[in-house]
Amino acid sequence: MDTRLTPTEKASPTLEDACVIQIGGTLADWVGMADWMALAARLGARRPTVIVPTGGPFVDTVRDAEDMWRLQPGIVRRMTLLAMDSFALLLHGIHPEIGTAAGPVEMKANAAAGRASVWLPSSLAAARRELAEDWDATSDSLAAWLAVEIGAERLILVKAGTCPCHSVEDLGADTAAMVRDGVLSPGFPVWRRRFGGAVWCVERERVEDVAAALERGGGFGCPLAATPLLGAAAPER
């Protein structure tokens, strides 16, 4: 049994109709990122909305320290999760109306107050030690894990540049091919298979198109199908 990122036995109640949005680190120095935060805030006023950060520019410092000091992988992994916390706090600073949340309890409290949440994932390293050394658990697979954990309805992955849709008719984008191309992390397809909601890959410039699609309850961008993981089976429940 593959236990990586297995949802907890005693998880908090699900967040009905939640939308999880992964904000890529390459958006950190792009002024348009504020538009995504504004969209999340508007969406959060109507339904549970959670932003998942990457390490952004903060993870570059971690990589430099790893190169210089040859740190142990577990230490580097925990530092990387703390870098994600730092990027989350940056997003909160850009749009303070969006609350921070370490887990589902805080996410539910923010949702009850009509606020979106930005997730601080580093507490996972203390609560779930297997995450401290799992390098497949980058932000997109963590976002998919979170979507499974809270029972979200949809997951949106915001990418810089053109979103590479390896289209397969009636199935959406070829998720496995996007892993091969380095667009998605190796751990992502496992969690895409377990997530029952919709997953979109969208270009960062298309924020208004995404907003319009969400308003009408439709889809937009590249729908990522639940394709098999290369050479591996999905984890058992």
Protein Blocks (a to p, Z undefined) as FASTA:
>chain_A
ZZehpacfkbccddehiacddddfklmmgmklmmmmmmmmmmmmmoccdddddekjmlmm
mmmmmmmnopafklmmmmmmmmmmmmmmmmmmmmmmbccdfbfklmmmmmmnopacdddf
klmmmmmmmlmmmmklcfklmmmmmmmmnopabdcdddehjddddddehkbpafklmmmn
omacfklmmmmmmpmbdcddddfklmmmmmmmmmnopaehjdddddddehiacddZZ
